[in-house]
Amino acid sequence: MSRIVKEVLDNTTKDTSRVRTALRNLLQGVQIDSREAAELLQVFLMARGYGASPAAVLDAMARVEMSGCSMAVLQRELDALALMM
């Protein structure tokens, strides 16, 4: 597992801006389709104790991708998706 993937999935990291940046870099830097990116986003949320429906995550990932993986859009979508489990 790459260092970036470990950092993204490590739920003990307290520096949330660094983790979001690592997530953004991972989403931009790998050749995966929207469904796989949505699954990664869902795992990211689950690792932090949040849950979201697969359909909602897929819609959010589409908006993130349409924005060119803008950090502001990624943050907005993460905030909207994060439902306490």
C-alpha positions as CSV (number, residue, x, y, z in Angstrom):
1,M,0.0,0.0,0.0
2,S,1.4,3.4,-0.9
3,R,2.2,6.0,1.6
4,I,-0.5,8.3,0.3
5,V,-3.2,5.6,0.6
6,K,-2.0,4.8,4.2
7,E,-2.2,8.5,5.1
8,V,-5.7,8.9,3.6
9,L,-7.1,5.8,5.3
10,D,-5.3,6.4,8.7
11,N,-8.1,7.6,10.9
12,T,-5.6,8.6,13.7
13,T,-4.2,11.6,11.7
14,K,-5.3,14.8,13.3
15,D,-4.1,17.2,10.6
16,T,-7.3,17.2,8.5
17,S,-6.2,19.6,5.9
18,R,-3.2,17.4,5.2
19,V,-5.4,14.3,5.0
20,R,-7.8,16.1,2.6
21,T,-4.9,17.2,0.5
22,A,-3.6,13.6,0.4
23,L,-7.1,12.3,-0.6
24,R,-7.3,14.9,-3.4
25,N,-3.8,14.0,-4.6
26,L,-4.8,10.3,-4.6
27,L,-8.0,11.0,-6.5
28,Q,-6.1,13.0,-9.1
29,G,-3.1,10.8,-9.4
30,V,-4.6,7.4,-10.0
31,Q,-6.4,6.0,-13.0
32,I,-9.7,4.9,-11.6
33,D,-13.2,5.4,-12.7
34,S,-15.9,7.4,-10.9
35,R,-17.3,4.3,-9.2
36,E,-13.9,3.3,-7.8
37,A,-13.3,6.9,-6.7
38,A,-16.6,6.9,-4.9
39,E,-15.7,3.7,-3.2
40,L,-12.4,5.3,-2.0
41,L,-14.3,8.3,-0.7
42,Q,-16.8,6.0,1.1
43,V,-13.9,4.1,2.7
44,F,-12.3,7.4,3.7
45,L,-15.5,8.5,5.5
46,M,-16.0,5.1,7.1
47,A,-12.4,5.1,8.5
48,R,-13.4,8.3,10.3
49,G,-16.6,6.9,11.7
50,Y,-19.0,8.4,9.1
51,G,-21.4,6.7,6.7
52,A,-23.0,7.8,3.5
53,S,-25.1,6.0,0.9
54,P,-23.3,4.7,-2.1
55,A,-25.6,6.7,-4.4
56,A,-24.9,9.9,-2.5
57,V,-21.1,9.3,-2.6
58,L,-21.2,8.6,-6.3
59,D,-23.1,11.9,-6.9
60,A,-20.7,13.8,-4.7
61,M,-17.7,12.3,-6.5
62,A,-19.1,13.3,-9.9
63,R,-19.3,16.9,-8.6
64,V,-15.7,16.7,-7.3
65,E,-14.5,15.4,-10.7
66,M,-16.5,18.1,-12.6
67,S,-14.7,20.7,-10.5
68,G,-11.3,19.4,-11.5
69,C,-10.9,17.9,-8.0
70,S,-11.1,21.4,-6.4
71,M,-10.2,21.4,-2.7
72,A,-13.2,23.6,-1.9
73,V,-15.6,21.3,-3.7
74,L,-14.1,18.2,-2.1
75,Q,-14.4,19.8,1.3
76,R,-18.0,20.8,0.7
77,E,-18.9,17.4,-0.5
78,L,-17.2,15.7,2.4
79,D,-19.1,17.9,4.8
80,A,-22.4,17.2,3.1
81,L,-21.8,13.4,3.1
82,A,-20.5,12.9,6.6
83,L,-23.3,11.4,8.6
84,M,-22.5,10.2,12.1
85,M,-22.7,6.4,12.3
